Amino acid sequence: MVDVAETILYRGRLGSTGLRYVLCEATPIDTNDTVTIGELKVVTDAKAWRLDTGANITCSVATNVVTITQATLTDVLVLITATGY
């Protein structure tokens, strides 16, 4: 389990709600690796995809850390969308 650095590709805000979102990539990702979304203090939701196949990857969120929980991943480039504050 390693904390992998993210590269922010896009960031934005949803109106005047204060909710923000980021699109980032992280590599290499293995099962149970974490990605800390440094631009957000709290991540309310996150989705992840493999960039080589486009397949959805399961993940979980705690504070501003996204944990990749998909089984059998090794050295995969991952795209993550995260919303939060």
C-alpha positions in Angstrom: 0.0 0.0 0.0 1.6 3.2 -1.3 0.4 6.8 -1.4 0.7 7.6 -5.1 1.0 11.3 -6.2 -1.8 12.7 -8.3 -1.4 15.0 -11.3 -4.3 17.4 -11.5 -5.7 17.6 -15.1 -8.7 19.8 -14.5 -10.3 21.6 -11.6 -13.6 23.5 -11.2 -16.4 24.7 -8.9 -20.1 23.9 -9.0 -21.9 27.3 -8.9 -22.0 29.0 -5.5 -22.4 25.8 -3.5 -18.7 25.7 -2.5 -18.5 22.2 -3.9 -15.4 21.6 -6.0 -14.3 18.9 -8.4 -11.0 17.7 -9.8 -9.9 15.3 -12.5 -6.6 13.7 -11.9 -4.4 10.9 -13.0 -2.2 8.7 -10.9 0.4 6.1 -11.9 1.5 3.4 -11.2 -1.4 2.1 -9.2 -1.6 -1.3 -7.6 -4.5 -2.8 -5.5 -4.9 -1.0 -2.1 -2.7 2.0 -3.1 -4.0 5.4 -2.0 -4.2 8.8 -3.7 -4.3 11.9 -1.5 -6.3 14.6 -3.3 -4.4 17.6 -2.0 -6.7 20.2 -3.4 -9.6 19.1 -1.4 -9.9 18.8 2.4 -12.9 16.4 2.2 -13.8 14.2 -0.7 -17.5 13.5 -0.8 -17.4 11.2 -3.8 -14.8 9.7 -6.2 -14.9 7.5 -9.3 -11.9 5.8 -10.9 -11.1 4.3 -14.3 -8.3 2.4 -15.9 -6.9 4.5 -18.8 -5.7 1.4 -20.7 -9.1 -0.2 -21.0 -11.6 2.4 -19.7 -13.0 -0.1 -17.2 -14.5 1.2 -14.0 -12.3 0.6 -10.9 -13.7 0.3 -7.4 -12.5 2.7 -4.8 -13.3 4.0 -1.3 -12.9 7.5 0.3 -11.8 8.7 3.7 -11.3 12.4 4.3 -9.3 13.5 1.2 -7.8 10.0 0.5 -9.0 7.7 -2.3 -8.1 4.1 -1.8 -8.1 1.9 -4.9 -9.9 -1.4 -3.8 -10.1 -3.1 -7.2 -8.5 -6.6 -7.0 -5.6 -7.6 -9.2 -4.3 -4.2 -10.3 -0.6 -3.9 -11.0 1.1 -0.7 -12.4 -2.0 0.7 -14.0 -2.6 4.3 -15.1 -5.8 5.5 -13.4 -8.1 8.5 -13.9 -9.9 9.8 -10.8 -12.7 12.3 -10.5 -13.3 13.6 -7.0 -15.8 16.1 -5.7 -15.7 17.7 -2.3 -14.7 20.8 -0.3 
